[in-house]
Amino acid sequence: MHDTPLGLYIHVPFCTVKCSYCDFNSFAGIDDMQTEWEAAALTELSLWTPRLQGREISTVFIGGGTPSLLTGESIERILDTIRSNFSLSADAEITLEANPESVQPDRLQMYRAAGVNRISMGVQSLDSEELFFLDRIHSADRAESAFTEIRSARFDNVNLDLIYGLPGQSLATWQSTLERVLKWSGDGPDHISCYALTVEEGTPLAARVAAGRVVEANPDHVAEIADWTAERLVQAGFEQYETSNYARNGLSCRHNLIYWRNQEYAAIGPGAHGFIDGVRFHVVRSPKAYIDRLRGAHSTSNEVEGLPSPAIAGAERVGDLENVIDTLTSGLRLMEGIDETSLPAAYQLVRPVLDWAVDNALAQRQEGRILLTRRGHAVANEVFVRLLETVNP
């Protein structure tokens, strides 16, 4: 019997432009594959039906890529297939990611009618030079008008993604972006995700940094921005519930909480990653290969850990120690921390790392829970690296 939430992630690989900092599995110039992608996704959903019988899905996250490039009819068919094949909780959180340039009022109305009840929009910045650096193709004005359109479509749970710590970014420039979005449509968004720019290996941005054409922001300056952000958003009525995420009115992202609490989620779509019954798996990354593998598929198992989709490219059963480390490296990002008493015996193998973190004021213990301090959140990777070294010294 499963008594924890089950999430469902659906990956949409389409983008209008591939941003230089992005390492997500997304592609520009393949919009002509949308119809075939949808057919493959619907097939993959149906193949998961027997495996998820008796499980209630509490969250659906349609991510990308840019899901707002899909038509309202496409989203309707996807959600109708989920309802007809699975048990979807009555209060399920159903998120769709969007970019300002592809938001359309008529599509928003159809998304809402289909059952989408949360929009997460990638704004990143309102500064024109920063938007150019990030390869974003919207303007500040377009971002604000897209937000207004989302509100007009009766979405009352809206997240905005913002990025700070850009090369050359001043605190004042970041403050301007944040203050402006807080005033959109009178009272701003319900949720804000503020991520420090990360230079991901294999991206065009990483190549520019390696060649000396871009100099990364000073870590102390980035920490200053993060500290100001946390203080300002709490002042504005938001609760910081995770290192980079803030919510008002209890509207934390329930789907992402499944990830951070190391709970289970099925995943479909090219490049998607999932975690079911102690097995982590990933779907083939190439959209064409994904479509080809699912064309006419009817198998209930691809013989990769007994998982049901032939599009699954690899899987690994997670051992006790690895699972503890996954729980810690995800859960310590949450302000609520982790219940130490709930961890299995393998935790004792890595407990000395947490003892070290407590001794160095990076973590603290409260009523059976362990959580990072403010300083600990700022240097969380140092704690996580030490944890990972217990598996791969």
matplotlib code that plots the C-alpha trace (Angstrom):
import matplotlib.pyplot as plt

x = [0.0, 1.4, 0.5, 2.7, 1.9, 2.6, 3.6, 3.5, 6.0, 5.4, 8.3, 7.7, 10.9, 9.9, 11.4, 11.4, 15.0, 17.5, 19.0, 22.8, 22.6, 20.0, 21.0, 17.4, 16.4, 14.9, 15.1, 14.4, 13.2, 11.3, 7.8, 6.7, 7.2, 4.5, 1.7, 4.0, 5.3, 1.7, 0.8, 3.9, 3.1, -0.5, 0.8, 3.4, 0.7, -1.4, 1.5, 1.9, -1.7, -1.2, 1.9, 0.1, -3.2, -4.2, -2.0, -3.5, -1.7, -1.7, 0.3, 0.9, 3.8, 3.9, 7.5, 10.0, 11.0, 8.1, 4.7, 2.9, 3.8, 1.2, -2.4, -5.2, -6.6, -3.3, -3.3, -6.9, -6.2, -3.2, -5.2, -8.2, -6.0, -4.6, -8.1, -9.3, -6.2, -5.3, -6.8, -6.2, -7.0, -9.8, -7.5, -4.6, -2.1, -1.7, 1.2, 2.0, 5.3, 5.1, 7.3, 6.0, 6.3, 4.2, 1.4, -1.9, -5.2, -7.2, -4.8, -4.8, -8.6, -8.4, -5.6, -7.8, -10.9, -8.8, -7.8, -4.5, -4.7, -1.1, 1.1, 4.9, 6.3, 9.9, 10.6, 14.2, 14.8, 13.2, 16.4, 16.9, 20.7, 20.2, 17.5, 19.8, 22.6, 20.3, 19.0, 15.5, 13.3, 10.6, 10.7, 9.8, 6.6, 5.6, 6.4, 4.0, 1.3, 1.6, 1.1, -2.0, -3.4, -2.7, -4.6, -7.4, -7.8, -8.6, -5.3, -4.9, -1.7, 1.1, 4.8, 7.5, 11.0, 13.8, 17.6, 20.1, 23.9, 24.4, 27.9, 27.9, 24.5, 24.3, 22.2, 20.2, 19.3, 18.1, 16.1, 14.4, 13.3, 12.0, 10.2, 8.5, 7.1, 5.8, 3.5, 2.2, -1.6, -1.6, -0.3, 2.2, 2.6, 1.7, 5.0, 8.5, 11.5, 14.8, 17.7, 21.4, 22.8, 24.6, 27.1, 26.2, 28.8, 28.2, 26.2, 27.2, 27.6, 30.1, 32.1, 32.1, 33.2, 36.0, 37.2, 37.4, 34.7, 32.4, 33.4, 31.2, 29.8, 31.6, 30.2, 30.1, 28.1, 25.7, 25.3, 24.5, 21.8, 20.4, 20.3, 18.5, 16.0, 15.1, 14.6, 12.6, 10.2, 9.5, 8.7, 6.3, 4.4, 6.2, 7.4, 10.8, 10.2, 13.2, 16.6, 15.3, 11.6, 9.0, 5.3, 2.3, -1.0, 0.4, 0.9, 4.2, 4.7, 3.4, 5.0, 8.5, 8.0, 7.7, 11.2, 12.6, 11.1, 12.5, 9.0, 7.8, 6.9, 6.3, 7.8, 7.1, 8.5, 12.0, 14.7, 12.3, 13.5, 11.3, 11.5, 9.1, 9.3, 12.9, 14.0, 15.3, 14.9, 15.3, 13.6, 15.6, 16.6, 16.1, 12.6, 12.9, 14.1, 11.3, 8.7, 10.2, 10.3, 6.6, 5.2, 2.8, 4.1, 2.0, 4.5, 3.8, 7.5, 10.8, 12.7, 14.5, 13.7, 10.2, 9.2, 6.4, 7.7, 10.0, 11.1, 12.9, 16.7, 18.0, 17.2, 18.9, 17.6, 18.6, 20.5, 19.8, 22.8, 22.2, 18.6, 19.6, 22.0, 19.3, 16.9, 19.5, 20.7, 17.2, 15.5, 18.1, 17.2, 13.8, 13.5, 11.6, 14.7, 14.5, 13.1, 16.3, 14.3, 12.6, 15.9, 16.9, 19.9, 22.2, 22.0, 24.5, 27.1, 26.8, 25.7, 29.3, 28.9, 25.8, 27.6, 30.4, 27.8, 26.3, 29.7, 30.5, 27.1, 26.0, 23.1, 21.2, 19.0, 15.5, 13.1, 14.3, 14.8, 18.0, 18.0, 20.5, 21.2, 21.0, 24.8, 24.3, 21.9, 24.5, 27.1, 24.9, 27.0, 29.9, 27.7, 26.3, 29.7, 30.8, 27.7, 28.4, 32.0, 30.8, 29.5, 32.2, 35.3]
y = [0.0, 3.4, 6.3, 9.0, 11.4, 10.2, 12.8, 12.6, 14.5, 15.1, 16.5, 18.7, 19.2, 22.1, 25.6, 28.7, 29.4, 27.3, 29.6, 29.5, 28.7, 25.9, 22.3, 20.9, 18.5, 21.1, 21.8, 24.7, 24.2, 20.9, 22.2, 20.0, 17.0, 18.1, 15.9, 12.8, 13.7, 13.9, 10.6, 9.0, 10.7, 9.4, 5.9, 6.0, 7.2, 4.2, 1.8, 3.0, 2.3, -1.3, -0.3, 2.6, 0.8, 1.6, 4.6, 8.1, 10.8, 14.0, 16.3, 16.6, 18.8, 19.6, 20.9, 21.5, 23.0, 25.3, 23.6, 26.8, 26.2, 23.3, 23.9, 23.9, 20.8, 19.0, 19.7, 18.7, 15.3, 14.7, 15.5, 13.5, 10.5, 10.9, 11.0, 8.0, 5.8, 6.8, 7.8, 11.6, 13.2, 15.7, 18.4, 17.5, 20.3, 20.5, 22.8, 23.9, 25.8, 28.8, 31.5, 35.1, 35.1, 32.0, 32.8, 33.3, 34.2, 31.7, 28.9, 29.9, 29.6, 26.1, 25.1, 26.2, 24.4, 21.3, 21.3, 23.1, 25.1, 26.3, 28.2, 28.6, 31.3, 31.7, 35.5, 35.3, 39.1, 42.4, 44.1, 44.3, 43.7, 40.7, 39.2, 39.6, 37.8, 35.0, 34.7, 35.4, 36.7, 38.5, 42.0, 43.2, 44.7, 41.4, 39.5, 41.7, 41.6, 37.8, 37.7, 39.9, 37.5, 34.5, 36.3, 37.1, 33.4, 32.9, 31.3, 32.0, 30.0, 31.5, 31.1, 33.3, 32.0, 34.6, 34.3, 36.3, 36.2, 37.1, 38.4, 42.1, 42.2, 44.8, 44.4, 47.5, 45.8, 42.7, 44.7, 46.5, 43.2, 41.8, 45.0, 45.3, 41.7, 42.1, 44.8, 43.1, 43.1, 44.8, 42.1, 40.1, 36.3, 33.6, 31.9, 33.0, 30.8, 32.7, 30.7, 31.7, 31.3, 28.1, 27.5, 24.0, 21.8, 21.4, 24.6, 27.5, 29.7, 27.2, 27.4, 31.2, 31.1, 28.6, 30.8, 33.8, 35.7, 35.7, 36.1, 34.5, 36.7, 37.0, 34.4, 36.9, 39.3, 36.4, 35.6, 39.3, 39.2, 35.9, 37.4, 40.6, 38.5, 36.3, 39.3, 41.2, 38.4, 37.5, 41.2, 41.0, 38.1, 35.1, 32.1, 30.7, 27.0, 25.9, 27.3, 29.0, 29.0, 31.3, 31.0, 33.0, 31.7, 28.1, 27.7, 25.9, 23.8, 20.4, 18.6, 19.9, 18.9, 15.3, 15.7, 17.3, 14.8, 12.0, 10.6, 8.8, 10.1, 8.6, 10.4, 10.4, 12.3, 12.5, 13.0, 12.7, 11.2, 9.2, 7.3, 4.4, 1.5, 2.2, 2.5, 5.6, 5.7, 8.0, 8.2, 8.3, 12.0, 12.3, 13.3, 11.3, 8.2, 8.7, 8.8, 5.8, 3.7, 4.3, 4.1, 1.2, 0.1, -2.2, -3.9, -3.8, -4.1, -3.1, -5.5, -2.5, -3.2, -4.3, -0.7, -0.5, 1.9, 0.9, 4.6, 4.1, 4.1, 3.1, 2.4, 1.6, 0.2, 2.6, 1.0, 1.9, 4.2, 5.9, 6.5, 8.0, 10.4, 11.3, 12.0, 14.3, 16.2, 16.9, 17.3, 19.6, 22.2, 22.5, 24.8, 22.1, 19.9, 16.1, 13.9, 12.0, 9.5, 8.3, 7.5, 3.9, 2.3, 3.2, 6.8, 6.0, 5.6, 9.3, 10.8, 12.0, 14.4, 15.9, 16.0, 18.0, 20.3, 21.0, 21.5, 24.1, 26.0, 24.8, 22.7, 22.4, 19.8, 20.7, 18.2, 15.2, 17.1, 18.2, 21.4, 23.7, 27.1, 30.3, 29.9, 26.3, 27.0, 29.5, 26.8, 23.7, 22.2, 21.8, 19.6, 17.7, 17.0, 15.5, 13.3, 12.1, 11.3, 8.6, 6.7, 7.8, 8.7]
z = [0.0, -1.0, 1.2, -0.2, -3.1, -6.6, -9.2, -13.0, -15.1, -18.8, -20.9, -23.8, -25.8, -28.1, -27.8, -30.1, -29.2, -27.3, -24.6, -24.2, -20.4, -20.7, -20.3, -20.3, -23.1, -25.4, -29.1, -31.4, -35.0, -34.5, -34.1, -37.1, -34.7, -32.3, -33.6, -33.6, -30.1, -28.8, -30.2, -28.7, -25.3, -25.3, -26.1, -23.3, -20.9, -21.7, -21.3, -17.7, -16.8, -15.4, -13.4, -11.7, -10.9, -7.3, -7.1, -6.9, -8.9, -6.8, -9.2, -12.9, -14.2, -17.9, -18.3, -21.0, -23.2, -23.7, -23.1, -23.9, -27.6, -27.5, -28.6, -26.1, -27.8, -27.3, -23.6, -23.4, -25.0, -22.7, -19.5, -20.7, -21.3, -17.8, -16.3, -18.3, -17.5, -13.9, -10.6, -10.5, -7.1, -7.0, -5.8, -8.1, -8.8, -12.6, -13.7, -17.2, -17.9, -20.2, -21.7, -22.3, -26.0, -26.5, -24.1, -25.9, -24.3, -26.3, -25.4, -21.7, -21.7, -23.1, -20.7, -17.8, -19.2, -19.7, -16.0, -15.8, -12.5, -12.1, -14.6, -14.2, -16.4, -17.2, -17.0, -15.8, -16.0, -16.9, -17.9, -21.7, -21.6, -19.3, -21.5, -24.5, -22.6, -21.6, -25.2, -24.1, -26.9, -24.8, -23.5, -20.1, -21.4, -23.0, -19.8, -17.8, -20.4, -20.5, -16.7, -17.1, -19.6, -17.3, -14.5, -16.9, -17.7, -14.0, -12.9, -9.2, -8.7, -10.8, -10.4, -12.0, -12.6, -12.2, -12.5, -10.5, -10.3, -14.0, -15.1, -14.4, -12.8, -10.0, -6.9, -8.1, -11.4, -9.7, -7.2, -10.0, -11.6, -8.4, -7.3, -10.6, -10.7, -7.1, -8.4, -11.6, -11.7, -8.3, -6.1, -8.2, -8.4, -5.9, -6.1, -7.1, -7.9, -7.7, -9.1, -9.2, -12.7, -13.0, -15.8, -16.9, -18.7, -22.4, -22.9, -25.1, -22.0, -20.5, -23.7, -23.5, -19.9, -20.7, -23.5, -21.2, -23.1, -20.0, -16.4, -13.8, -11.1, -7.8, -5.3, -2.5, -4.6, -5.6, -1.9, -1.1, -3.8, -2.3, 1.2, 0.1, -1.9, 1.0, 3.3, 0.7, -0.3, 3.4, 3.9, 0.9, 2.5, 1.0, 2.9, 1.8, 1.9, -0.2, -1.0, -4.2, -3.8, -2.1, -1.8, -0.5, 0.9, 1.3, -2.5, -2.4, -5.5, -4.5, -7.4, -6.7, -3.0, -4.2, -5.7, -2.6, -0.3, -2.4, -3.1, -6.3, -9.7, -13.1, -16.1, -19.8, -22.8, -24.3, -21.6, -18.7, -15.4, -13.0, -9.7, -9.1, -6.6, -5.8, -9.4, -11.0, -14.8, -17.8, -21.1, -24.4, -25.0, -28.8, -29.7, -33.0, -31.2, -28.6, -31.3, -33.2, -30.1, -29.3, -32.7, -32.6, -29.2, -27.2, -24.9, -21.1, -20.4, -22.0, -19.7, -18.0, -14.4, -15.6, -16.5, -19.0, -21.7, -24.6, -24.6, -21.3, -22.1, -18.7, -15.1, -11.8, -8.6, -5.8, -2.9, 0.8, 1.1, -2.2, -1.3, 2.1, 0.3, -2.3, 0.6, 2.3, -0.8, -1.8, 1.5, 3.1, 0.5, 2.3, 5.2, 7.1, 6.8, 7.4, 10.1, 11.2, 13.1, 9.8, 8.1, 7.7, 9.3, 6.3, 7.6, 10.3, 7.5, 6.6, 9.9, 10.6, 7.7, 9.3, 12.6, 10.9, 9.4, 12.8, 14.4, 11.7, 12.1, 8.6, 10.1, 13.3, 15.0, 16.2, 17.7, 15.8, 12.6, 10.9, 8.8, 7.2, 8.7, 6.6, 6.1, 5.3, 2.5, 1.1, 0.9, 0.6, -2.2, 0.3, 2.5, -0.5, -1.9, 1.4, 1.4, -2.2, -1.4, 1.0, -2.0, -4.5, -2.4]

ax = plt.figure().add_subplot(projection="3d")
ax.plot(x, y, z, "-o")
ax.set_aspect("equal")
plt.show()
